[in-house]
Amino acid sequence: MTASEGRLPEGRKKTGASGGGVGIGERPAKTQAEGLSAVPDDGLSLAEMPEVLKTPLICLAAVRSRGLSLVDVSGALKTHGLCLATVGQDGLALRFVSKGLMSARICLRAVRGNGLALAFVPTELKTPELCLEAVRGNGRAFHAVPDALKNHGISPHVICLKAVRETGRTLRLSLRC
């Protein structure tokens, strides 16, 4: 049997639909202790875990290991504190923070971690200072700065200048400032 017929190269594990988690011959966690020990490795185990085993502690361990695991946290387990810890690990996980939990503090932590997270910040939370912070971190965040702030920010052209200094390729975008 060849690799194309279902066998994997030696040393490789077949993973679930989520791209991680349970490998061949393994089983999903059945106790909270098993779940807690599985999560810190990659955070992907949360997707494979039964909902009844997901606790605030297990979810926190998962998002600290892999911020994008927030997508597998549901309901009351998704709190402001958990979301704050998540975006601290991976700013781009901001896309999985619900509107009801979104705050200026969470958005600031996210863009400090990854300026590109500005794309997931609701318009009403995009301030000149937040946009400037995002562009300082990654000049490509300039595309997510609202036009009103590009043209009427704290100081004319400050955001554009920061974007160009951070990423020279942003120059052609900033010519509209």
N, C-alpha and C positions, 0 to 999 in steps of 0.2 A: 504494500500500500504506500502511495506517495503522499507528500505533504498536501497536494491538491485534493487527495481523496479523504482527507480528514485527520491524518496524523500530523503532529506538530514536530518541529525539530527538537532533538533531545534537549532537556533543560527548560523548555518553554511550557507554561501552563495555559490551558484553555480557560478562558474567563467567561463570565456571564455576559448578558446583553449590554450591561452598563460599561463593559470594558475592564472590569476589575472585580474583586471580591472573591467569589468561591471558585477554586480551581478544580481540575479533575480529581476525583477521589476525595474531595473535601466536602463538608456540609456547612450550611449556614449556622451561625451561632444559635444555640438553643437556650442559653442562660445569660443573665446580665453580665456575669463574670467573663464568660467566653466573648461576649460582645465587646466589653470594655478592653479586653486584651487584643482583640482583632482590629479595632478601629484605629489606634495610633499609628499603625504601620503605613496606611495609605489613605484612610478616610473613606475609601470606596466601599468598605464592608457595610457601611450604613445603608446603602441601597439594597443590600441583600438581607438585612436584618428585619425580622418581623416587628411590626409597629408596637406590639406589647412590650418588647424588650428595649425600645428606645426611651432612654431617660434623659433628663437634662445633662447629667454628667457624661453619658455616652455621646450625646450630640455635641457637647462642648469639646470632647476629645477628638471627635471626627473633624469638626471645622478648624480646630487648631492644627490638625495634621494636613488637612486639605480644605481650604476655604470653600471651594466649589461644592463640597458635600452639603452645603446649606440647602441645595435643591431637594435633598432627601429628608429634610426636617419639616414636619408638618404641624399644623395647628398651634396649640398652646405651647409647644416646645420651642417655637420660634419667637424668642423674646428680644427686646431691645438690646440687652446685654449680650446675648448670643450673637446677634447680628453685628454688634460692635467688635466682638472678638473675631468674627469671621472676616470682616473687611480689613481688620488689622493683619490677618494672615494672607489674604489675597483681595486686593482692592476691587478686582473685577467681579467678585462674588456679590457686589452691590446689586447686580441685576436680579438677584434672587431675594432681595429684601423687599417685603411688601410695602405698599404705599403707606399703610397705617403705622408702620414701624420706622419709616424713613425720617431721619432728623438731620439737622445741620451738622451735628457731632459725628454721626455715622458717615455722612458724605465727606466731611473733611478728612476723617481717618482713611477712607477709601482712596481719595485722590492723592493723599500723601503717600500711600502705598503704591499706587499706580495711577498716574495722571489720566490714563485712558478711561478710568472709571467715571470721568466727568460725563461721558455719553449716557450713563444710567442715572444721573442726578436729575430729579424733576426740575423743570424750568423755574418754578417758584423758589427753589433752594439754590439756584445758581446766582451767586453774588460775584461782584468783581473780584473780591479777595479769594473766593473759592476757585474761580476760573484761573486767576493768576497762579495760585498754588498748583493747580493741575498742569498748567503749561510749563511751570518751572520744573516739574517732575518729568514731563514728557511733552516736547514741543508739538507732537502729533495730536495732542488733546485740543489743539486750537480749533479743529473742525467742530468740536462740541460746544464751543463758546457761542452763546446767542449773538446774533448780529447787533442787537441793541448794545451789548457790552463791548463788542469789538469797536463800535463807533462812538460810544458815549461812556466808556469805563471810567475808573477812578481818575485816570490821567490819560489824555489822548495817546494812543499807540503803545501804551505800556505793555499790554497783553501781547500785542503783535511783536514787539521788540523781544520780549522774553521767549516767545515761541521761536523766533528766528535764531536767537542765541542758542537755544536748546537743540534745535533741529533745523539746520540750514535749508532742508527741503521744504520747510514750511513757508519759506519766503514767497513762493508764488501764491500761496493762500493769503498771506498777509498783505499783499498788494491791494486788496480790497479795503483795507483799514483807512 
